[in-house]
Amino acid sequence: MLRNAIVALALSTTALAPLPALADAQVPQSQAEISLSFAPLVKQATPAVVNIYARRVVQARSPFAGDPLFGNLFRDFGGGGRERVQNSLGSGVILSDDGIVVSNYHVVGQATDIRVVLNNGAEYDARVLLGDEEADLAILKLENASDMPYLTLRDSDTVEVGELVLAIGNPFGVGQTVSSGIVSGLARSGTATGNARGYFIQTDAPINPGNSGGALIDVKGRLLGVNTSILTRSGGSEGIGFAIPSALVSEFVEQAREGNESFARPWAGMTGQPVNADLSESLGLPLPSGVLIAALHPQSPFAAAGIEVGDVVLEVDGQPVNTPPEMLFRMSVAGLGHVAKIRYLHDGTPQETEVGMIAPPEVPARDAVTLGERDLLPGLALARINPAVGAELNLPLSGEGVVVTDPGPYGARIGLRPGDILRGINGKAVEAPADVAPLLNRAGSRVQLDAQRGGSRLSLRFRS
């Protein structure tokens, strides 16, 4: 009897509760409204998030590919020389009414055909204006596009851990979907997978294959970042996803508008390391923070500003930096041609200075040389090492001399690789790129190349 009375009371209470009035769809304005539904926000944002279908034609490799003797003889062996098509699927975000789109480089990089599909079914051809494999970002332009829906960028430096976010994309190719979560962490560096390296926003909003290049938005529909990768053991989302912050996306768009085809990063001309607990104690810091400068190139803009080896960089433009990738991110956001305010410690004393954001200098001149068909190693390309060449080939800061930029077919066969520093030929020192061809052509039937690869010395011997 008592149980029946409780059920009757519950039913009568429910029957007496007033039904919520139906309201016109609008963007949620309060926490209470957000808890009811994300639908108005999704309706506002999804038209600017697109599906991207990209393909590229690649050459199937033969076992004899690159071999100067057998390459032509067996060019059709095992499919060598035949073309095959690679397809990729991802997402993108429209950032302007004239059809500027941001996506991931691993979605559209080196694609020969890109098709962009809006959520209303409209399709556009697109071309890459600017791409960068290291940042895993690409800027595209939709052909013959106008009056497009787009998302505005929010300054990613204003994002806080715990904010509600939505991830929008095309996971697994099933069509456009939306997932919700929060910002789980900031200043994540060195944790993303794939090609991307740098500084990320972490979220637990589910991100799956195909979401790459999609939008991470706040509750006002503004773009916080571009979804790029996850940490996973299963291949699907496990609540650890990463997005490239909008501050870097903005710099990419600006450079693409200026006509750059590759992303130009400021050059620090230094090597550094995070300050751990042991270093902080020896430096007299109350807490581990900053980047300790371990080496400086003579042409470094930081050296020109008075910063020395052993100093600790604490902030770039008012933002703390605790790892070299964070520092590079802050410099990239500042942009080439600008001046960044640097806060650092010198002999334990806080100092401030301004550092110009410059491209790696072409000093001394690279004096690039490519050996001709009549030379001993035709196709071998060489250059004098300078900061620009060093940045392109990821050489040590102290590197100097003559470096291999392309070994060519014969050079690759004897073991040369891009980035090898050529020190000598048959005991004769190589001092300039122009020295190589004469030394090789006078070497006789037995040739020995002395080179440096990373921190190792090697000798390559062959018969001419």
C-alpha positions in Angstrom: 0.0 0.0 0.0 2.8 2.4 0.9 4.6 1.7 -2.3 1.5 2.3 -4.4 1.0 5.6 -2.6 4.5 6.8 -3.3 4.1 5.9 -7.0 0.8 7.8 -7.2 2.4 10.8 -5.5 5.2 10.8 -8.0 2.8 10.6 -11.0 0.7 13.4 -9.7 3.8 15.6 -9.1 5.0 14.9 -12.6 1.6 15.7 -14.0 1.4 19.0 -12.2 4.9 20.2 -13.3 4.6 22.8 -16.0 6.1 21.9 -19.4 8.9 24.1 -20.6 7.9 26.6 -23.2 9.3 26.2 -26.7 11.8 28.9 -27.6 13.2 30.1 -30.9 16.6 28.5 -31.7 19.5 30.7 -30.6 23.1 30.5 -29.4 23.2 29.5 -25.7 23.8 32.6 -23.5 24.2 31.0 -20.0 25.3 27.8 -18.4 21.7 26.8 -17.8 20.9 27.2 -21.5 24.1 25.2 -22.5 23.1 22.3 -20.3 19.8 22.1 -22.2 21.2 21.8 -25.7 24.1 22.5 -28.0 21.8 22.4 -31.0 21.7 26.2 -31.7 25.5 26.4 -31.5 25.9 23.5 -33.8 23.5 24.9 -36.3 25.5 28.1 -36.3 28.9 26.5 -36.6 28.6 23.4 -38.8 28.1 25.2 -42.2 31.7 26.5 -41.9 33.2 23.0 -41.3 33.8 21.0 -44.5 34.7 17.5 -45.5 37.9 17.2 -47.6 38.6 14.4 -50.1 42.2 14.5 -51.4 44.1 12.3 -53.7 47.6 12.2 -55.0 49.3 10.1 -57.7 52.5 8.4 -56.6 55.0 6.1 -58.3 55.1 2.5 -57.2 58.7 1.8 -56.3 60.8 -0.9 -57.9 63.5 -2.9 -56.0 65.9 -1.2 -58.4 64.6 2.3 -58.0 67.4 4.8 -58.0 70.0 2.3 -59.1 72.0 3.8 -62.0 72.8 0.5 -63.6 69.6 -1.6 -63.2 67.0 1.2 -62.8 66.2 1.6 -66.5 66.8 -2.1 -67.3 64.2 -3.2 -64.7 62.0 -0.1 -64.6 58.8 -2.2 -65.1 59.9 -5.0 -62.7 57.5 -5.4 -59.8 55.3 -2.4 -60.8 58.2 0.0 -60.9 57.3 3.1 -62.9 53.6 2.5 -62.6 51.3 5.1 -61.0 48.9 4.4 -58.1 46.5 6.7 -56.4 46.5 7.5 -52.7 43.3 8.9 -51.2 42.9 10.7 -47.9 39.9 11.9 -46.0 39.7 14.7 -43.5 38.0 17.9 -42.5 38.6 21.6 -42.8 37.3 25.0 -41.5 36.3 28.0 -43.7 37.9 31.2 -42.3 36.6 33.8 -44.7 33.7 34.6 -47.0 36.0 34.2 -50.1 36.8 30.6 -49.3 40.0 30.5 -47.3 40.1 27.1 -45.6 42.5 25.6 -43.0 43.2 21.9 -42.7 46.0 19.5 -41.7 49.0 19.1 -44.0 48.7 15.3 -43.7 45.2 15.5 -45.2 46.0 17.7 -48.3 49.8 17.9 -48.5 51.2 17.0 -52.0 47.6 16.3 -53.2 47.0 16.5 -56.9 43.2 16.8 -56.6 41.3 18.3 -53.7 37.5 18.3 -53.4 35.8 20.1 -50.6 32.2 19.3 -49.6 30.0 21.6 -47.5 27.5 20.2 -45.1 24.7 21.3 -47.4 26.1 19.2 -50.2 27.8 21.9 -52.3 31.2 20.9 -53.7 34.2 23.0 -54.6 37.6 22.3 -56.1 40.4 23.6 -54.0 44.2 24.3 -54.2 46.8 24.6 -51.5 48.1 28.1 -51.0 50.5 27.3 -48.2 51.5 24.1 -46.4 53.9 23.1 -43.7 54.6 19.5 -42.7 56.2 20.3 -39.4 53.3 22.3 -38.1 50.8 20.0 -39.9 48.9 22.9 -41.2 47.7 23.8 -44.7 45.8 26.8 -46.1 43.5 26.2 -49.1 41.5 28.4 -51.4 38.1 27.2 -52.7 37.8 27.9 -56.4 35.1 30.4 -57.5 33.8 30.7 -53.9 32.0 33.7 -52.5 29.6 34.5 -49.6 30.8 31.5 -47.7 29.9 30.7 -44.1 33.0 31.0 -41.9 34.2 30.9 -38.3 35.9 33.7 -36.6 39.2 33.1 -34.7 39.4 33.5 -30.9 42.7 34.3 -29.4 43.9 30.9 -28.1 45.9 32.6 -25.4 42.6 33.4 -23.7 41.6 29.8 -23.5 41.4 28.3 -20.0 41.4 24.7 -18.8 37.8 23.5 -18.1 36.1 25.4 -20.9 33.4 23.6 -22.7 34.3 22.9 -26.4 32.9 21.1 -29.4 34.9 19.1 -32.0 33.3 19.1 -35.4 34.6 16.9 -38.3 34.0 13.9 -40.4 35.3 10.9 -38.4 35.7 7.6 -40.2 34.1 9.1 -43.3 30.6 8.7 -41.9 29.6 12.3 -42.5 29.8 15.4 -40.4 29.5 14.8 -36.6 29.8 16.8 -33.4 31.3 15.7 -30.1 31.6 17.7 -26.9 34.1 17.9 -24.1 36.3 20.4 -22.2 39.8 21.9 -22.6 41.9 19.3 -20.7 45.2 21.1 -20.8 47.3 23.9 -22.4 50.9 24.3 -23.5 51.1 20.6 -24.5 54.3 20.2 -26.4 56.1 17.2 -27.8 53.1 15.0 -27.1 51.3 14.9 -30.5 51.6 12.1 -32.9 52.2 12.2 -36.7 54.1 15.0 -38.3 53.0 17.8 -36.0 55.5 19.2 -33.6 55.0 22.1 -31.3 52.4 23.5 -29.0 48.8 22.2 -28.6 45.5 22.6 -26.8 44.4 19.3 -25.3 40.8 18.2 -25.2 38.7 15.2 -24.2 36.1 15.9 -26.9 36.2 12.7 -29.0 38.5 13.0 -32.0 38.7 10.1 -34.4 40.4 9.4 -37.8 38.8 11.8 -40.3 38.4 14.5 -37.7 41.8 15.8 -38.7 41.6 19.4 -39.8 38.2 19.9 -38.2 37.2 22.6 -35.8 37.5 22.9 -32.0 35.1 25.7 -31.1 34.0 27.4 -27.9 30.4 28.0 -26.7 30.2 31.1 -28.8 31.1 29.3 -32.0 34.6 30.8 -32.3 37.5 28.7 -33.5 40.0 27.8 -30.8 42.1 25.4 -32.7 42.4 22.8 -35.6 42.0 19.2 -34.5 45.2 17.4 -35.5 46.0 14.2 -33.6 45.2 11.9 -30.7 47.1 9.6 -28.3 45.5 6.2 -28.5 46.2 2.5 -28.1 43.1 1.3 -29.9 43.1 3.6 -32.9 40.0 5.5 -31.7 39.5 8.3 -29.3 40.5 7.7 -25.7 39.9 11.2 -24.5 43.3 12.6 -25.3 43.1 14.8 -28.4 45.2 17.8 -29.6 44.4 20.9 -31.5 46.7 23.4 -33.1 46.0 26.8 -31.5 44.2 29.5 -33.5 47.1 32.0 -32.9 49.3 29.9 -35.2 46.5 29.4 -37.7 46.1 33.2 -37.9 49.8 33.6 -38.8 49.5 30.9 -41.5 46.5 32.7 -43.0 48.4 36.0 -43.0 51.4 34.5 -44.8 49.1 32.7 -47.3 47.4 36.0 -48.1 50.9 37.5 -48.6 51.7 34.9 -51.3 54.0 32.6 -49.3 53.9 29.0 -50.5 55.8 27.7 -47.4 55.6 28.8 -43.9 58.5 31.2 -42.9 59.5 30.8 -39.2 61.6 33.2 -37.3 65.1 31.9 -36.6 66.3 31.8 -33.0 69.9 30.7 -33.7 70.1 28.9 -30.4 69.8 25.6 -28.7 68.1 25.3 -25.4 66.7 22.9 -22.8 63.9 22.9 -20.3 64.8 23.9 -16.7 64.2 20.9 -14.6 64.2 20.7 -10.8 68.0 20.1 -10.6 68.8 23.0 -12.9 66.3 25.3 -11.1 68.1 24.7 -7.8 71.5 25.4 -9.3 70.2 28.6 -11.0 68.5 29.8 -7.8 65.0 29.6 -9.2 62.1 29.0 -6.8 60.4 26.7 -9.3 61.4 24.9 -12.5 60.5 27.3 -15.4 62.0 28.7 -18.6 64.4 27.6 -21.3 68.1 27.5 -20.5 70.2 28.6 -23.5 72.9 26.0 -24.2 74.4 27.5 -27.4 74.1 30.6 -29.5 75.0 31.1 -33.1 77.1 34.3 -33.8 74.4 35.6 -36.0 71.5 34.9 -33.6 69.2 37.8 -33.0 69.1 36.8 -29.3 72.9 37.2 -29.2 72.5 40.6 -30.9 70.1 41.6 -28.1 72.6 40.9 -25.4 71.4 37.5 -24.3 74.2 35.0 -23.5 74.7 31.3 -23.1 73.6 30.3 -19.6 70.7 32.8 -19.5 67.2 31.5 -19.0 64.4 32.7 -21.3 61.2 33.0 -19.2 58.7 34.8 -21.4 58.1 35.7 -25.1 55.7 38.6 -25.5 54.4 38.2 -22.0 53.7 34.4 -22.4 55.7 31.9 -20.3 57.8 29.4 -22.2 59.0 26.2 -20.6 60.2 24.1 -23.6 62.0 24.9 -26.9 58.8 24.0 -28.9 56.8 26.5 -26.8 59.4 29.1 -27.5 59.4 28.4 -31.2 55.6 28.6 -31.2 55.6 32.0 -29.5 58.2 33.3 -32.0 56.1 31.9 -34.9 53.0 33.7 -33.6 54.9 36.9 -33.3 55.8 36.6 -37.0 58.7 37.6 -39.2 59.6 41.2 -39.2 58.1 41.9 -35.8 59.9 42.6 -32.5 59.2 40.3 -29.6 59.6 41.3 -25.9 61.8 38.8 -24.1 62.0 38.4 -20.3 65.0 36.4 -19.2 67.3 35.7 -16.3 71.0 36.8 -16.4 73.1 35.8 -13.4 69.9 35.2 -11.5 68.6 38.8 -12.2 65.4 39.3 -14.3 66.1 41.3 -17.4 63.9 42.4 -20.4 64.9 43.1 -24.0 63.5 43.2 -27.5 64.5 40.6 -30.2 63.9 41.0 -33.9 62.1 38.1 -35.5 64.3 37.3 -38.5 64.6 34.6 -41.2 67.8 32.5 -41.0 70.5 34.5 -42.8 72.0 33.5 -46.1 75.5 34.5 -44.8 77.9 33.3 -46.1 76.4 32.7 -49.5 75.4 29.0 -50.1 77.2 28.8 -53.4 75.1 25.8 -54.5 76.6 23.4 -57.0 75.1 20.4 -58.9 77.5 18.1 -60.6 76.9 17.5 -64.3 76.6 14.4 -66.5 80.3 14.4 -67.3 81.4 14.5 -63.6 82.1 11.4 -61.5 78.9 11.7 -59.4 76.3 13.3 -61.7 73.4 14.9 -59.9 75.3 15.3 -56.6 74.1 18.7 -55.2 76.1 20.6 -52.6 76.0 23.9 -50.7 78.0 25.9 -48.2 76.5 25.7 -44.8 74.9 28.9 -43.5 72.0 29.4 -41.1 69.4 29.1 -43.9 70.9 25.8 -45.2 71.3 24.5 -41.7 67.6 25.2 -40.9 66.5 23.5 -44.1 68.5 20.4 -43.4 68.2 20.4 -39.6 71.9 20.6 -39.1 73.7 21.3 -35.8 74.0 24.9 -34.9 77.8 24.7 -35.0 77.8 23.0 -38.5 80.1 24.5 -41.1 81.7 23.4 -44.4 80.1 21.8 -47.5 76.9 19.8 -47.1 75.1 17.4 -49.5 71.7 18.7 -50.3 70.9 15.9 -52.8 73.1 12.8 -53.3 71.8 12.1 -56.8 71.4 8.5 -58.1 75.1 7.6 -58.0 75.8 9.4 -54.7 72.8 7.6 -53.1 74.2 4.3 -54.3 77.5 4.7 -52.6 75.8 5.8 -49.3 75.6 9.6 -49.3 72.5 11.2 -47.8 71.1 14.7 -47.6 72.7 16.5 -44.6 76.1 14.7 -44.9 78.9 17.2 -44.5 81.7 16.5 -47.0 85.1 16.9 -45.3 87.6 15.4 -47.8 88.2 13.5 -51.1 91.2 11.2 -51.2 92.8 13.1 -48.3 92.2 16.5 -49.9 90.1 18.9 -47.8 86.8 20.2 -49.2 86.5 23.9 -48.4 83.9 25.1 -50.9 81.2 23.4 -53.1 83.1 24.3 -56.2 86.1 22.1 -55.0 84.1 18.9 -55.2 83.9 18.3 -59.0 87.6 18.9 -59.7 88.7 16.7 -56.7 86.4 13.8 -57.8 87.5 14.0 -61.4 91.2 13.9 -60.5 90.7 11.1 -57.9 91.6 8.2 -60.1 90.1 4.7 -60.0 89.9 4.5 -56.2 87.9 7.2 -54.4 87.5 7.8 -50.7 85.0 10.4 -49.4 85.4 11.5 -45.8 82.1 12.8 -44.4 80.3 13.7 -41.2 76.8 12.5 -40.4 75.4 13.9 -37.2 78.1 13.3 -34.6 79.8 10.4 -36.5 82.6 10.4 -39.0 82.4 8.0 -42.0 84.5 7.0 -45.0 82.8 5.9 -48.2 85.1 4.1 -50.7 84.2 3.2 -54.3 85.8 2.5 -57.7 85.3 5.0 -60.4 
